[in-house]
Amino acid sequence: MPKKKADIKEILAANLRENRRKKGLTQEKLAEMADISLRYLAMLELGNSFPSGEMLEKLAKALDIQAFQLFNPTATTEGALLHLEQSIVINIEKIISDTVKQTVKEAFEDTIKCYEPKPK
C-alpha cells in the first residue's frame, strides 16, 4: 500500500526546516528575523500550525527565498524521495493496468474466436 501523499502543512514544515538549516539558522534566530515567536515557529516546523500569507512572506524574506519555494514538494530530501516514490507507484499502477487491459483484451479476442464459424 503506498504511503499517503504529504499534505501542504507537511510540505511547508519540511521546507521551512530545510531552508532554515541551509542558512545555518537556529529556530530562535529565524523567529527573531521574522519577528515571530519561537513557539509559533516550532509549531510551523512540526506541521501543527499554518501561517497566513503575511507570515509566509515574513518567513520567506528572513530565509531570503520566494514564498512559493516553501511549498515545493521536491525542495527537501524527504520531499524529493516522497515525490519519487509516488511517481514510481503511479508508473507501476499504470503498467499493471495496461497489462491487465491487454490480457483481458486478448482473452476476449480468444473467446470470440472460439465462437467464429470454422472455414469449410
N, C-alpha and C positions, 0 to 999 in steps of 0.2 A: 504494500500500500504506500503510495507516495506521501511524502511529508506535506503538511498544509503549506500553502503559499504564505510568505511573510506578509503581514498586514502593514499598512502605512506607518503605524506607530513603531513597529519593529524596525522597519527600514530607516526611519528617521533616527531612532535611538542608536542603531549601529553606525550610521553615517556621522552622527554627532560625536560619538565616542571616537571613531576612527579619525575624523578631521581634527579633533582636539588633541589626540595623541600625536598625529603627524606634525602638529605645530609645537609639540613639546609643552603643552599647557596642562596644568592641573585643573581639576574641576573648580577649585577656588579661584584660580586666575581667570579662567574663562567667564565664570559668573561675574567677577568684578568687571571685566572688559565689556561684557554685555549688559551690565547694570541690572542683574537679576540675582535672586537669592540662590545660594548654594543648594539648598533643599530642592528648589524648583528645578535647577539644572540636573540634579541627581534623579529626580522623578522623570524628566525628559529622557535621560540616558537609559533608564530602566524600562522605558516604554509605558510608564504608568500615567503619563500626562501628555497632552498635545498642545503645542503653542499656537497662539494667534498669529496672524500674518505679520503683525508688527514685531512680535517676538522672534519670528523666523528671520526677519530682516536684521534685527539686532545680533542674533547669533551668527548669521552669515557674515555680517560686517566684522564682527570680532574674530571670526575664523578666516577672514579675507577670501571668501568664496561667494558664489552666487547662491541665493536661497534655494533655487531649484536643485542644486547639487546635493542638498540634504535628502532628496527623495530618489536619487538614482540607485536602483536596487543592485547594481553591479559595482558601485563605488567602493565597497568594502570587500575584503576577502570572503567573509561569510556570505555576503550578498551575491558575489560572483559565483561561489560554489552552489548556492541555492538556485540561482538562475541556470547554471549549467545542468544541475540535477533535474530541474523541471523541464529543460529542453530535451534532455535525454529521455525522460519518461514520456514526453509528448511524442517524440520520434518513434520510440518503441511501440507506443499505443497505436500510432499511425501504421507502422509496419505490420503489426499484428492484425489490425483492422483490414488493411489491404490484403493480407494473406488469407484471412477468413473470407473476405468477399470473393477472392479468386477461387478459393476452394469450394465455396457454395455455388458459384457460377459454373465451375467445372462439373460438380455433382449434378446440378440442374441440367446441364447440357447432356451429360451421360444418361440421365433419366429420360430425357426427351428422345435420345437416340434409341433407347430400348423400345419405345412405342412407335417409332417410324416404321413404315412398311418396308419389308426387305425386297430388294430388287429381284425380279423373276428371271 
